[in-house]
Amino acid sequence: MKRRDLDKKITEIAKNHNAVVEITHGGSHDHCKINGLPITTLPRHREINEMTARGILNKLRKHLEE
C-alpha cells in the first residue's frame, strides 16, 4: 500500500469518528496521534507492507471504538 493511501485512510477513519489526527515526524518513523494521544508509529517508506498497513488501521479502529 502506498504511504499516501494509508494517510488518507487514517484521516478518513478519524473523520468518521469525529477525531483529530496529528502525524508528527520522528527519526525514521512518523508518530500518529489521535486527539492528542499517541496511537502508533508509521514507517516512513513509499510502499508499506499490506499486513503492516492493515495492523495500523486495525489498531486505529480499535482505539477509536473504545
Summary of the structure (lengths in Angstrom):
residues: 66
radius of gyration: 11.0
end to end distance: 26.6
largest distance: 30.5
contacts: 168
relative contact order: 0.23
helix: 45%
strand: 30%
